[in-house]
Amino acid sequence: MCAGSDMELRFNKKIENVTTILGDVAVFRCIVEGSLPLSVQWQKDENWIPEDPKIERKFENKEATLRIPACEAAYSGKYTCQVVNEAGQDKLCSPLFLGVVEPPTIQETPEVVKVTSGDPVSLECRIAGTPQIRVKWTKNGKDCQSSRGHRLCYENNLSSLNIQSAQLEDSGEYLFEAANSVGTCSCKVMLVVIPPTFIRKLTNIQEIMGSVVTLECKVAGSLPLSVEWRKGKQKITESSKYKLLHVENTVSLELKLTESSDTGEYSCKVTNKAGSCVFSGCYSKVYCTLQKCL
């Protein structure tokens, strides 16, 4: 306490530190002893507090009150009450703080995340709130832990569950929870793991006898891919008649129409080893024009 020249003016009860939740009320009170008239002023962070409809000030029966009905984060800081009369001035010198604590809230999160089997995927939730914030992910009531294929990360208010290679058994509903000393929040994220799928399928082809036909399709799925071609029920292998090509996610079959038996239905089946050996298939019918087949 810093006293005036004659010590007649003094604080009988000093203001105390206050901690409140975002949106709640905060009140500073101090009781002053001294000869009237008394003048009371308030400072925040060494700056005089101007008139503000969001801040209420009263001085009755020698009790000085500063009341903030709905605290915002910007109101956090050091507050000082200064009282003056003709005899002198008394001012609180020790720091008296208002801390506005914000419960955690979800700022951004996806409701559904889709990924192809074998591909990496990240489930993310962005949160706001006053530290320290504790976060966790659960699936089917069990806590998710960092492991060889799963990694938990919480940095810059972003919590993520990273899966290195999504498997079909990773599908399901994940619960994210965040908590601090004044509140909790949660959200749910659905992960859908999809087997390899064709994003460009085979189409029917009609060519003249003697021409080279290329059957091509494109697959969504992580490498390596296992590809199997068939004509009807017969499996096709690399030969002088058939050329099998596989470049990244595009697979193709080249064949030369040399006889009428080369026409018919061709199919392609694809799986990736990271999945659960679930096959997808597409089909193409190859025709030759009647005049050239005779």
Secondary structure as UniProt FT lines:
FT   STRAND          10..13
FT   STRAND          18..21
FT   TURN            22..23
FT   STRAND          26..33
FT   STRAND          39..44
FT   TURN            45..46
FT   STRAND          47..48
FT   TURN            53..54
FT   STRAND          56..60
FT   TURN            61..62
FT   STRAND          63..68
FT   HELIX           73..75
FT   STRAND          77..85
FT   TURN            86..87
FT   STRAND          88..91
FT   STRAND          96..101
FT   STRAND          105..108
FT   STRAND          112..116
FT   TURN            117..118
FT   STRAND          121..128
FT   STRAND          134..139
FT   TURN            140..141
FT   STRAND          142..143
FT   STRAND          150..155
FT   TURN            156..157
FT   STRAND          158..163
FT   HELIX           168..170
FT   STRAND          172..180
FT   TURN            181..182
FT   STRAND          183..194
FT   STRAND          197..200
FT   STRAND          205..207
FT   TURN            209..210
FT   STRAND          212..220
FT   STRAND          225..231
FT   TURN            232..233
FT   STRAND          234..235
FT   STRAND          242..247
FT   TURN            248..249
FT   STRAND          250..256
FT   HELIX           260..262
FT   STRAND          264..272
FT   TURN            273..276
FT   STRAND          280..288
FT   HELIX           290..293
//
